[in-house]
Amino acid sequence: GAGVSQTPSNKVTEKGKYVELRCDPISGHTALYWYRQSLGQGPEFLIYFQGTGAADDSGLPNDRFFAVRPEGSVSTLKIQRTERGDSAVYLCASSLVAGTGASEAFFGQGTRLTVV
Amino acid sequence: SQQGEEDPQALSIQEGENATMNCSYKTSINNLQWYRQNSGRGLVHLILIRSNEREKHSGRLRVTLDTSKKSSSLLITASRAADTASYFCATSSGNTPLVFGKGTRLSVIA
């Protein structure tokens, strides 16, 4: 595809349920980022991948959050036992490289998660 | 945690005026990027300036970087109603990911 694709675009779930959010990055981009954004705030870093491995997961708020990128392309953000405070827009981005030579990041349209 | 802090938080100007937004950050960086966001969804990259650059232009955008003051500014000249959006700075250092500020909400009134 031409850009970063995130599915679903909207997700409403009940408190306590498990959700998976999917990100399909731009082909060939080795770096993939997940961010969370609440209303009126900037994107808050969660985790980023270099290839298949999580290079930095220091932004994950607790052990209910987990992300994988098994083949170095598509990534899934998994949230267990969702809480109302998890409601936010979850943004995924990819870039050619990360770290010292970081290039521009291309963002998907996000998944708006609402926990009721 | 957020590295960058944009100033002002909100800015309202008339069409045709220039808009200036500032960003301050705390640690040394490799580069600084500015992004734009409409309606709280995907961000769009505007411009990247490296730590050894002082000024960069792209169309109606002008970005400056002062590493001694750990600050950057984004100037949009001859603003248009379509420039209404939130603008974020994001910094990159070492092997850390892009870290965003809280943004400036710009309103351009026709």
Interface residues (C-beta under 8 A of the other chain):
Chain A: V4 Y33 Y35 Q37 L39 G40 Q41 G42 P43 E44 F45 Y48 A55 D56 V89 L91 A93 A98 G99 T100 G101 A102 S103 E104 A105 F106 F107 G108 Q109 G110
Chain B: Q2 G4 N30 N31 Q33 Y35 G40 R41 G42 L43 V44 H45 L48 F88 A90 S92 G94 N95 T96 P97 L98 V99 F100 G101 K102 G103
